């Protein structure tokens, strides 16, 4: 399965002490990305700080940096297409309200 996700983060929330210098000299930051089936305001993706095992064991809350949504997905059978969650929900609602139309 493949997917494309559009997301935004608030870079001001990134704790500078968690930046990692790579072997190539570039600076990296490790994220955790969560994809949910349910949406809130059209978003079903959350971006948060990758916590260490010690931080998870100490029940330190995750730092949320931003959110996004899945906009394209390819399933296991190779079918692909754009995902339009908000538009799909609206279309289903309109179809239910106008189901008495003769066409």
Residue, then its C-alpha position, 0 to 999 in steps of 0.5 A: x500500500x502506498x499513500x500521499x499525505x499533505x501535512x503542516x507542522x509548527x516549527x516553533x514547537x520543535x525542541x532544539x535539544x532533539x535535533x540530530x546531526x547526521x553522518x552527512x552533516x545535515x540536521x534531522x528531527x525524528x517524528x512520529x506520524x499517526x494515521x487514523x480512520x476518523x477525521x476531525x475538521x477533514x484531518x486524519x493525520x497527526x504529527x508528533x515528537x518521537x519519544x524515547x522508551x524512557x519518555x514513554x515509560x515515564x508517561x511523558x505526553x507527546x508533543x503535537x506539532x501539526x496535522x494533515x490528511x491522506x490525499x492519495x492512497x493505493x490499496x493492496x490490489x494496486x487500485x489507486x485514487x485521490x481520497x477526498x474525505x470531506x467531499x465524500x462525507x458531503x456527497x453522501x449527506x447530499x445523496x441521502x437528503x435527495x434520494x427521492x429524486x427520480x433520476 
